[in-house]
Amino acid sequence: TLDRDDIASDDTGKSRASTLSYRAPELFSDVTASERSDIFAAGVAIYRMAAADYPYGKIRTAAGWKAPRRYRSLQKQNPSLPQELDAVLERACAIDPAQRYSSVAQLAAALSVVRAQPVGDAPLESTSGQSSGGTRWSWWAAGVLAVGLIGYLLLTLR
């Protein structure tokens, strides 16, 4: 299950509806949300699906980002996942927005290059006995990105 904070106020006294652990660090100050902050949230969502944890641990208050935090390697959380996926998510979840992908399209392209294989590099088999040509997690990742992109477009086109 997802942890939910209905309304979290930040140190500036403003309230923003969000789950703190998915909120980009820069949004705890008086910064407007951007595509890069959405990329951070998408990266956290994909990380959470793969590891059942958060890349920087659970953020419980706005002050949670004031203490230094380090990205937790996805490989340490779930060694069966490819190192390439870890590298993509580490960049998507970078604390500094300038180090993240500059667009959702860039993140999607990086994810499409990554091909996860179960331990032993055996291809996944579908129930019909034919190779699936991909992995279940990649479909989840594509779904999260699609929902995020649609939400971003809806918010920016208002």
N, C-alpha and C positions, 0 to 999 in steps of 0.2 A: 504494500500500500504506500501511497505517497503521503509525506508529511505535509500538512497544510497550515499556513498562517493566513487567516482571512485578510487582515489588514495589518501591515507592519509599518510602524512609523520610523523614520530615520532621525538622525541627529539634528536635522534642520527643522523638525517639527512637522514636516509634510508627511502625509500618509500615501502609501502606494500599495495597491493590492498585489501581493506576490508571495511566493514561498521563498524565504530568505536564502536557502541553500542554492536556489536556481538563479538568484539575482546577481547580475554582474557587479563586481566590486565597485566600479565607478558610480553605480546608481545609488550607493549609500551616501553620496554627496549630492550636491545640487546640479547634477548633470542630466541632460535629457537622454532618454533611451535612443539607441541607434541600432543599425543592422548588426554592428559588432556586439552589442549587448545581447541581442537576440541569438547570435551565434554562440555566445557563452552559454545561454540557457539551453540551447539545443545540444551543445556538447555535454552539459551536465546531464541532460535527459538520456542521452545515448550511453554515457558512462554509467548512469544509475541502472539502466536496463542490463548492461553487461556485467556489472560488479555488485549490484544491490547495495551500493554505498555512494557517497559523494566524493568528487575528486579532491576536495579540500576539507573533508569532514563536514559534519552538520553545522550550519551557521544558525545560531539561536537568537542573536540580537545584531543590530546594526554595528555594535562595537566589536562583533566577532571578526571583522576584517581589519581591525586596528592592530591586532596581534599578527606577527608574521606567519604566513601559511605557505606550505609547499604542496605542489601537485603530488598526489599519491599515484604511483605507477599502476596502471590498469593491469599490467602483467603480474604484479605482486598480488592484486586482488583476485585475478582469474588467469592463471598461467596458460590456459588452453586457448586464449585469444591471441591473435597475431600482434607482434611488436609494432607493425605498421599502423594498426588501429590505435594503439596507445599513443603513437607519435601524432596522429591526426587529432585525437581528443585532447592531448596536452596543448596543442596549438589552439584549438577551438576554445579551450578553457583557460587560456593565458590570463594572468591577472592584469597585465598591461594591454588595453584594447588595440594598441598599434601592433602587437605581436600576433593578434588573432587573424584569421582569414578576413579579407576585406569585404567579402560578399558571401551570401548563402550559396551561390552558384559555385564559388571556389571550394567551399566546404563539401558540397555535394560531389564535386569532381574528385576531391581527395578521397572521400569515402568510397566512391565507385571503383577506384584503383585498388583499394584494399580487398583482398579476397581471403576470408577466414576459412581455415580448414580445421576440423577437429584434430585432437592430438593424434599423431601418426600420419597426418596429411592424407587420409583417405577421404575421397569426395563424399558428400552427403547423398544419401539415396532417398528418393521419394517413396511413398507407399506403393506406387505402381512399379517400382524397381528401376525406374529411369533416374539418371543423375538430375539433381535439382538445378544444377548450373549456378548455384549461389548458396546462401545460407539464410537461416531464419532471421538472424540478427540484422542482416543487411536489409531485409524487408521492413523490420521495425525501424531501423535508422532512416530509411527512405520515407516511411510514414510520418515519423517525427519531423523530419525536414519539410515535408509537404505541408503539414499542419502549421508549422512555424512560419513558412513562407506565406501561406494564405492569410494567417493572422497578421503578419507584418504588412502585407499589401492592404488588407482591410483597414488597418489603423492609419496607414499613410495616405490612403485615398479618400479619407473622410473630408 
